[in-house]
Amino acid sequence: MSHKVTLWPQNIEFIVANGQTVLDAALNQDVAFPHRCKVGACASCLCRITRGQVSYDLEPMLTENEKQQGWMFSCLAHTESDLVITFGEE
């Protein structure tokens, strides 16, 4: 099942197919998304979920506080619902 991701505040939307990471989906649809390593080591793709849920095949190195604040590694994240994400604090 695919899910829609909205990048806020730009209001850019893209679709993440089942089995695809958020980062791969964005790049495949020509959405400019910061990244470098694509394996969760550099933290360049770190963004914050303001609405929705993701899962990981391999848990990223996030503190409990960062998880509670909604931070995610888009290169490792698979959508479990539609998402609204941002690169900023709010």
WOQUIBEL-V235240 format. One record per residue. RES is the residue in one small letter. SS is DSSP state (hx for helix, st for strand, lp for the rest). PSI is psi as a letter, one per 20 degrees, with the letter a starting at -180 (999 if undefined). Layout:
RES|SS|PSI + RES|SS|PSI
This chain:
m|lp|p + s|lp|q + h|st|q + k|st|p + v|st|p + t|st|p + l|st|o + w|lp|q + p|lp|j + q|lp|i + n|lp|k + i|st|p + e|st|q + f|st|r + i|st|p + v|st|o + a|lp|q + n|lp|p + g|lp|i + q|lp|q + t|lp|r + v|hx|g + l|hx|g + d|hx|g + a|hx|g + a|hx|g + l|hx|h + n|hx|h + q|lp|k + d|lp|k + v|lp|p + a|lp|p + f|lp|p + p|lp|p + h|lp|r + r|lp|f + c|lp|h + k|lp|j + v|lp|j + g|lp|j + a|lp|h + c|lp|i + a|lp|j + s|lp|h + c|lp|j + l|st|p + c|st|r + r|st|p + i|st|p + t|st|i + r|st|p + g|lp|a + q|lp|q + v|st|r + s|st|r + y|st|q + d|lp|h + l|lp|o + e|lp|p + p|lp|r + m|lp|m + l|lp|q + t|lp|r + e|hx|h + n|hx|g + e|hx|g + k|hx|g + q|hx|h + q|lp|i + g|lp|j + w|st|q + m|st|q + f|st|o + s|lp|h + c|lp|i + l|lp|i + a|st|p + h|st|p + t|st|q + e|lp|i + s|lp|r + d|lp|q + l|st|q + v|st|p + i|st|q + t|st|q + f|lp|i + g|lp|a + e|lp|h + e|lp|999
